[in-house]
Amino acid sequence: MANTRSAEKRNRQARLRRTRNLHVRTGVRSAVKKVREAVTQGDAAQAKQALHQAARVIDRAASKGVLHRNAASRKIARLSRAVSQLGAKA
């Protein structure tokens, strides 16, 4: 339990940040899942479209500080490698 006004304010801020970060992180997971599903189905066009959307969502999460920029870059690189391998197979 917070004892000072500043500690109460920090609790309020932390609660707000937590809900905001949760929302952004969920969006990232959903976007990544769409790319993975398109890759497993073998649909190159849909995978490329989903990759573009996922890269935007991941970059936005990194700019907000929800994801570390290196983690965001790694996620995008792995997804794009999976999509490009799908295109090479077809």
C-alpha distance (Angstrom), angle and dihedral (degrees) to the residues before:
residue distance angle dihedral
M1 . . .
A2 3.78 . .
N3 3.78 114.8 .
T4 3.81 102.0 -173.0
R5 3.77 133.8 50.4
S6 3.79 91.0 -116.1
A7 3.80 91.2 52.8
E8 3.81 90.3 49.9
K9 3.78 89.7 51.2
R10 3.81 91.2 49.8
N11 3.81 89.0 52.0
R12 3.81 90.9 52.1
Q13 3.78 91.8 48.3
A14 3.79 92.3 47.0
R15 3.81 91.2 51.1
L16 3.80 91.4 51.4
R17 3.79 92.9 46.9
R18 3.78 91.5 47.6
T19 3.80 93.6 54.8
R20 3.80 91.6 44.6
N21 3.81 92.4 48.4
L22 3.80 91.0 46.7
H23 3.81 90.4 54.3
V24 3.80 93.0 48.9
R25 3.82 93.6 44.9
T26 3.81 91.0 50.7
G27 3.79 89.7 52.4
V28 3.80 90.4 51.7
R29 3.80 92.1 50.5
S30 3.81 91.8 48.8
A31 3.80 92.7 49.4
V32 3.80 92.1 49.0
K33 3.80 90.4 48.0
K34 3.82 91.3 54.0
V35 3.80 90.7 53.5
R36 3.81 92.3 47.7
E37 3.82 91.6 49.2
A38 3.80 92.0 50.1
V39 3.81 90.2 49.7
T40 3.80 93.0 50.0
Q41 3.81 90.4 48.8
G42 3.80 89.7 51.3
D43 3.80 94.8 -125.3
A44 3.81 103.3 145.7
A45 3.80 96.6 -177.4
Q46 3.78 94.1 49.6
A47 3.81 91.0 44.2
K48 3.80 91.2 53.2
Q49 3.80 91.3 49.4
A50 3.80 91.9 47.2
L51 3.82 90.5 47.7
H52 3.79 90.8 55.2
Q53 3.81 90.9 51.6
A54 3.81 92.5 44.6
A55 3.80 92.6 50.2
R56 3.79 89.9 54.0
V57 3.80 92.7 49.0
I58 3.80 92.9 46.4
D59 3.81 93.1 47.7
R60 3.78 90.4 49.8
A61 3.81 90.7 50.8
A62 3.80 89.8 51.2
S63 3.80 92.0 49.4
K64 3.81 90.1 52.7
G65 3.79 91.0 50.3
V66 3.80 95.2 -115.0
L67 3.80 90.6 117.5
H68 3.79 126.4 30.2
R69 3.79 110.5 -110.2
N70 3.81 92.4 -120.7
A71 3.80 91.3 50.4
A72 3.79 89.9 50.0
S73 3.79 91.2 49.3
R74 3.80 90.8 49.0
K75 3.81 92.2 50.9
I76 3.80 92.1 50.1
A77 3.81 92.3 46.3
R78 3.80 93.0 51.4
L79 3.79 92.8 47.3
S80 3.80 93.2 47.4
R81 3.81 90.5 48.7
A82 3.82 89.8 53.4
V83 3.82 91.3 49.0
S84 3.81 93.4 46.7
Q85 3.82 91.3 49.5
L86 3.79 87.9 52.0
G87 3.81 89.4 53.7
A88 3.81 91.3 48.7
K89 3.81 91.8 53.5
A90 3.80 94.2 51.2
